[in-house]
Amino acid sequence: MLWQRLLPDFFEELEDEKVGKILSENPPWEVLKTLKEFLFEITPELPRLIPLEKPLTETLFLTTEGELIPYREIKKIEGKYYLKDREVKGAILMAGAFLKGKKIFFEEGVVVEPYAYIEEPSYFSAETQIRHSAYVRGSVYTGKGAVIGHTTEVKNSIFLSGAKAAHFAYVGDSILGREVNLGAGTKLANLKFLKKEITFQIEGERIKTGLRKMGAILGDRVQTGCNAVLQPGTLLAKDSFVYPGVSAPSGYFPKGSKIKT
């Protein structure tokens, strides 16, 4: 199959990702169709006592065992967290964060900054940062050390480990490979003006995705410059670049591509 042959040109390491199996076995546009259902299946529910559908009134420490502790009772010593004399591991949910739905999971080291909005289903792997005023509209998975930045909007998307959309980005119906970095203001557009099915050619073969909404598929270490715009159905293989301010056309670009105009 065409995509199975191209897979190594996009994603090198999937074994440690919760979404690794579905990404290795299916074309990315098929993964996007079922991502919501998949995340509802694998994501544990939040603890019963955590406030939902209203801003958190104080900063909380959510342990990996599901214990909810006011952060004011936690001490941080040399990068470790302690409740009295007991070391605790977990995520920090800052005052003002808003959680909608129970199917949201935070692994150890996740930090949710004030006024971030997070909707179910969402799964955040270890050390993910969800920064101030991020808008996470559900069906979102992040790998270890990913960043959803200040005023960045994300829906129905995958961030593999180390992927970053740190400033003012829009990421809709997209997949970001490991160590992808989106420059400030990058927009991954996901809907054509005429709202028609997303199609493109790969090596002369016409691909019909069956999707009206599909953003970008970005291979490992792809980078975009500030204010770059990627049109719906853009596939950039690993180690590719989009220069600042450029509007990248839809379609497939092989590894190491440089889109300058």
Secondary structure as GFF3:
##gff-version 3
##sequence-region A 1 261
A	DSSP	alpha_helix	2	10	.	.	.	ID=ss1
A	DSSP	alpha_helix	20	25	.	.	.	ID=ss2
A	DSSP	alpha_helix	28	42	.	.	.	ID=ss3
A	DSSP	beta_strand	60	63	.	.	.	ID=ss4
A	DSSP	beta_strand	68	70	.	.	.	ID=ss5
A	DSSP	three_ten_helix	71	73	.	.	.	ID=ss6
A	DSSP	beta_strand	74	77	.	.	.	ID=ss7
A	DSSP	beta_strand	80	83	.	.	.	ID=ss8
A	DSSP	beta_strand	86	88	.	.	.	ID=ss9
A	DSSP	beta_strand	90	93	.	.	.	ID=ss10
A	DSSP	beta_strand	98	100	.	.	.	ID=ss11
A	DSSP	beta_strand	104	106	.	.	.	ID=ss12
A	DSSP	beta_strand	111	112	.	.	.	ID=ss13
A	DSSP	beta_strand	117	119	.	.	.	ID=ss14
A	DSSP	beta_strand	122	124	.	.	.	ID=ss15
A	DSSP	beta_strand	129	130	.	.	.	ID=ss16
A	DSSP	beta_strand	135	136	.	.	.	ID=ss17
A	DSSP	beta_strand	140	142	.	.	.	ID=ss18
A	DSSP	beta_strand	147	150	.	.	.	ID=ss19
A	DSSP	beta_strand	153	155	.	.	.	ID=ss20
A	DSSP	beta_strand	157	159	.	.	.	ID=ss21
A	DSSP	beta_strand	164	167	.	.	.	ID=ss22
A	DSSP	beta_strand	170	172	.	.	.	ID=ss23
A	DSSP	beta_strand	175	176	.	.	.	ID=ss24
A	DSSP	beta_strand	181	182	.	.	.	ID=ss25
A	DSSP	beta_strand	187	188	.	.	.	ID=ss26
A	DSSP	beta_strand	199	202	.	.	.	ID=ss27
A	DSSP	beta_strand	205	208	.	.	.	ID=ss28
A	DSSP	beta_strand	216	218	.	.	.	ID=ss29
A	DSSP	beta_strand	223	224	.	.	.	ID=ss30
A	DSSP	beta_strand	229	230	.	.	.	ID=ss31
A	DSSP	beta_strand	234	236	.	.	.	ID=ss32
A	DSSP	beta_strand	241	242	.	.	.	ID=ss33
A	DSSP	beta_strand	247	248	.	.	.	ID=ss34
A	DSSP	beta_strand	251	253	.	.	.	ID=ss35
A	DSSP	beta_strand	258	259	.	.	.	ID=ss36
###
